Amino acid sequence: MRALGEFVTLVSGNTPSKDNPAYWGGATPWVSAKDMADFWIEDAEDHLTEEGVAVASRLVPAGTVLLLARGMTLHKRVPICRLAKASTFNQDVKAVLPKIGLSRRFLPYLLVGNHDRLHERVDSAGHGTGRLNTDALLSFPVLVPSAAEQEEIADIGEAIDGRLRLLRQTNATLEFIAQALFKSWFIDFDPVRAKAEGREPEGMDAATAALFPSEFEESKLGPIPKGWQPEKLGAICTNPRTQAKPNQIPVDTPYIGLEHMPRKSIALDSAGTAEGLESGKFWFERNDVLFGKLRPYFHKVGLAPYRGVCSTDILVLRPKTAEWLGFLAMHASAEALVSYAAQLSNGARMPRTSWHDVSGFDVILPSQDLAEAFNAMVSSMFERIYVNIGAARVLADTRDTLLPRLISGKLRLPEARERMGAALA
């Protein structure tokens, strides 16, 4: 084994002044810990202008490997990611650049395959923040195979990660379609406007079109489709707070914390287990909506694909009757409700929203028959998302099992290719 520092260079990022608006709001991603939930970083929450990039320490190209070197997340895992596009990054993140003799394609899998050993090197900085010291990284012992084997291992890793990426993109497309349909029907009232103008609503059969009124009426929320009701979100959902005591939860029960929830995606494709939990949680059921109430502007809202337990910093929203699931899920995950909850949240450093705030959001309720018709359309999309989440979990487990054994030489390439083929079939 040889030291990792013989094969890579570590580059630190920085933070341009947040007080200078000329640096922020541009087109170049600026990556921080909150963007490192998945292996591929498709984009970042924050972006720099050309002026901001000029004062950033480094702009690295697409495909570059980033590793989180400082943050609370490190106490649970070491985020190792690849960039989908050229990006900058902050001082808590290291770009890992290969030297001659190490394949750029192989590098991320060398690190992922050694994740558990890397995690053992995490210590604590000030205030208990997790830290991967630069010296600890550079001295980290690794086994690097021949150039030919590096490329073959990279082929296996990229085949699995390519499929994982495709599944996530498919889920994003399904959610986009569901949100677009929701907005057209229940926010912009496109079918009602069409009928009011003597046109047939687009993209639906006659039976569904007949469920929409053909005129508007005044309400306290302004003009709304005739017969629809101005209400609060709490009219169609509840907030069950079913307590789960840590010593009474089966250890293999799925656990979802805020760290498992992606931003601006209802697909909850990451989870832990109840093993090792030390504090009380809430039970949730399949098809419940999970709404992150801590720092709600992070926009963490998901649809539960199974039964499990969640952090008490997550609101469990459950439709009062099944036909309102689609309407509830789309409202809860829309920017309007998330922004509303963020504005009402309390606490300067750790702002939280509440059931009282979320349930008080204004909505315009259609007829129950129309809610049922909408739910029938989007529920099929939700089920496809659930199937894709299950497939992604199998692939990720396969990758995380194969790579450490491949990297350590305990598993030969022919057997690894066979197992990969079975997982991708």
N, C-alpha and C positions, 0 to 999 in steps of 0.2 A: 504494500500500500504506500501511496505517496500523498503529500499534503495537497489539498485542493488549490492552495495558492500557486502551485506550480502550473496549474492548468487554466486559471481564470484571473481576471482583474475585477475588482469591485469598485463601482463608481457610485458616489452619493449624489442625491438630489438636493434641492433647496426650495424655499418658499419665497417667491417675490412678494414684496410688500402688499399686504391686503388693504392698506390705506391708499394705495394708488390705483384708482379704477381703470387707468390706461393699460394696466397689465392683465386685467381679467375680463372674461366674457368673449374670448376669441374662438378660434377653431381648433387649437392644438390641445389634446388631452393633457391634464396634469393629474397624475395618479397619486393617490394616498391609500391608506389602509382600507378605507371604506369601499374602495373599488376592487379589492383583491379577494372576492368571495369565490370566483371560479378560476379554472386553469387559464382560460383565454380571457383577456381583458378586451372586450369589444370597444369600449369607450370609457370615459371617466365622468364623474359628476361635475368636476370643475374643468375649465378650459382657459388657456392663456392666449392673449393677443400676440402679434409679432413682437411688440415691445416687451411683453412678459417673457416670451421665449428667449429674447436677447439677454435678459438678466438671469434666466434659469441656468443652473450649472451644466445641464446636459440635455440635449434632444437626442433620443436613441431611436433607431429604426424599428419598423415592424418586425416581429419575431424575436425581439430581445427578451431575455429572461429577467424578471424582477423578483426580488425576494424581500419580504418584510423583515426588517432588522430591529424594529422597536415598536411596541404597542401591546395592549392588553390581550389581543388575539393570540399572541405568541404563547401564552400560558396554556392554550388549548391546541394550537396547531401552528405550523410554519407555512404561511401562504407562499406558494411558488407559482408564478404566473408567466404567461407569454403575452406580448402585446400584439394586438391585431392591426394596429396602426402606429406610426411614429408618435412618440409621446415624451413628455417631461414627467418629473416625479418629485416628491418631497423628500425631506431629509431623513425620514423614517424608513425609506425604501432604498435598497441597493440594486443597481443594475449589475448583472453578472455577465461579464464579457469573456468569451473563450480566447485562450491563447493558441498559438500554433500547436497542433497535436491533439486538440480536442474539437470534435465536430460540433458545429453550431446547432445542428439538429439533435445531437445526442445530449447536449448539456442539460436541458430541462429534465430529461429522464434520469440522468445521473443524480440530480438533486431530489427529484420525486422518489426515486428508488431508495434514497438514503434519508427519507423524511424523518422516520422515527429516531434515527441516530442523531440527526440535526436537532430535533426537538429536545433531546437530552442535554444539549449545550445551552439551552435558554436559561438565563438567570434574570434577576430583577434589578432594574434601575430605580431611580427615585420614584416614590409614591407607589411602588409595587409594579410599575410598568415592565412588561416583558422586554427582554433585550437579547439579541444575538450579537455578541461582541465581534468586531472585525477580526481580531486576532484569533478568536475561536473558530471563525469561518475559514480563514486562510490556512490554519493549521489542521483543519479537519481532514482525517485520513480517508482516502477514497481509492477504490480499485478501478482503474481505467483500462478497458479492453483494447484490442487492436483497432486500427482505423476501420477495417472491414466490419468487425463486430459492432462498432459504434453505429455504423450506418444501418445495420440489420436491426439492432435494438430500436433505433429511431424509427425505422419503418413500422415496427410493431406498435410503438407508442403513438405514432401519428395516425395509424389506422384506427385505433381505439378512440383517440381524442377527436379525430375527424367525425366519427359517428356521434360522439357525445355532443359535439358542436352543432351538428345537423339536427339532433333531437331538440336542443335548446332553441335553435332558430325556428324549428317547426312550432314549438310551443309559443314562441313570441308571435308568430304569424297567426296562430289560432286565437290568441288573446287580442291581437289587433283587430281581427275580423269581428270578434264578439263585441269589443268596445265600439267599433265603428257602427255596428248594427244598433247597439244600445243608444248611442248618441243620435243617430238618425231618427229612431222611433220615439225616444223619451226625453231628449233634450232639444233637438231642432224641430221635432214634430213633422218631419218631411212627409209621411203618409197623409197626415191630416191636411197639410198645406196643399198637397196634390189633389185630394178629393175636394177641398174648398174651391180649387181653381178648375174643377171639372175634369181632372186628369186621373188616370189609374195609378195608384202607388206602384213603384217599381220594386222588383225583386221579391214578390210574394204572390201566393195564389189568391184566388177570389175569396176563399173562406177567411183567410187571415186579413185581407183588405177590408172585409165587411166588419171587422172588429173595431176599426178606427172610425171616429166621428168625422163629419165633413165640415165642421165649423168650430169656431173658438168662442169662449165666453170670458168675461172679466172675473178675476179672483184677487185675493190679497197678494198674490205673487205675480200679478199681471195677467195678460191673456193666456189662457190654457185651453186645451181641447175640451169641448163640451162634454160634461158628464164625468170628467176626471176630477180628482180630489186633491187640493193642496193639503199636505200632511207633513209630519216629521218622520225621519227614518225609523224611529222607534216604533212606529205604527205597524211595521212589517217584520220586526226582528226583536230578539231578546238577547240579553247578555248573561248566559248561564255562568255561574262562578262555582263550578263543581270542584271542591278542594281535592287535591291529590297529595297525600302525605308521603314523604320520600321513603319511609320504611314500609309502605304498603303498596308501592308500585312495582310490578314485575320488572326485573332489570332489563329485559329485552323490549320494553315499551318504547316506541319512538318518542323522542323529546325534541321539541322545536323551541329554540331560543331566538332572540333577535339576531344573533350572529349567523343563524342558519337561513334567515329570510333574505332573498335577493331584493334589490331596490327596483321598484316599478315593474314587477312581474308577479303574477298570481301563482306561478308554477313553483311550488315548494319542493325543489329537487334535492335538498340537503337536510339532514337531520342527524341528531345524536341518539343516544339511548338513555334510559333512566338510570343506568348503572352509575353510581357515584354521586347522584344528586343529593344535596344536603338540606335543601329548603323546600317549602311547599310550592306546588304548582297547580295549574288548572287542567282538568280534563277537557279535551275537545273531541268531537265526533267527525266522521267523514262528511264532507260537504259543509262544514262550518267555515266561516270566514274569519281569518286571523288578522287582526289589525294592530300593528306595533304602536303602542301609546307613548313610549319613551322617544323623545325627539321625533315626533310624527312627520316632520319635514323630510326625514329619510325615506318616506314613502315605502314602507314595508307592509304590504297587504297581500295575503295569500289565501288560497283555497285548499283546505285540508284534504289530501288524497287518502287518508286513513285515520283511524282513531289513535289518539296519543295524549301526551301531556305537553303543556307549554309554559313558558315563563309567565310570571304574574305581570310582567311589563307588556303583555299582549292581551288585547281585548278579544274575547271569543264572541262572535256575532252569529246568531242562528236564526234562520227565517222561521217565522211563526207557523207557516205552512209551506210545503215543499215548492209550490208553484212560484214563490217569490225569491227563490234562490238566485236565479240569473239576474234579476233586477237588483237585489241586494249586493251581489258580488261585484257587479259593474259599477254601481254607485260608490261602494266602499273603496274600490281601487282607482276611481277617477281622480284626476288632479283637483277638481273642485272641492270634494269632501276632504281630501288630505290637506289642502291649503287652509280650509275652514278650521280643521282640527288644530293645525299648527298655530293659527292666529289666536285660538282660545286657550292654548296650552299654558300651564302654570309652571314656574320655576325658571330662574335665570340660567343656571349652569346645566341643569338636567330637566328641561321642560317636558311635561307629560300632559297628554290629553286624558279625557275620561269618558266613561259611558254616557254621562250626562251631556257632554259636549257633542259626541258623535250621534247620539240618538236624537238630538235636537236639530239636526241638519234638515233644511227644507227640501222636500221632494214633492213631485206631482204624481199621484198614483193613478195608473190606468185601471181599466176594469180587470177583475180577476181572470176572466177568460183571456184577455190579451196578455196578462202577465204569464199565464200558463203557456200560451203559444210561444212567447219569447223564450221562456225557460226550456221548452222542448227543443228549440233551435240551438241554444247555447250549451245546454247540458251535454249534447253529443260532443261538442268541442271540449268541454271540461273532461269528459271521459277519455278522449284521445290524449289530452294533456297528462292525465293520470297514468295511462298506459306508457307514454313516453318517459315519464318520471321513473316508472318501474324498470324499463329497459335501460335507462341511463344508470340506475343504481347497480344493475348487474354488470354493466360495462366498467363502471368506475371501480367496483370491487375486483373485477378481473385484472384491471390495470394495476391496482394497488397491491394485488397479490403477486402478479407476475414480475413486476419491475424490481422489487428488492431481491428476489431470488435470481433474476437475470444478472443484475448488477453485481451481486456477490459471487456469481459463478455456480450457484447451487442448482440452477435450472439451465438446461441446454437450449439453444435456439430452436432446433426442430420441434421439441416438445412445447416450447412457448408459442411457436407459430400455430401448432395444432390447437392449443387452448384458445388462442386468439380467434382462430377461424370458427371454433364452436361458439364463442361469445358473440361474434358478429353475424352468425347465421340467422 
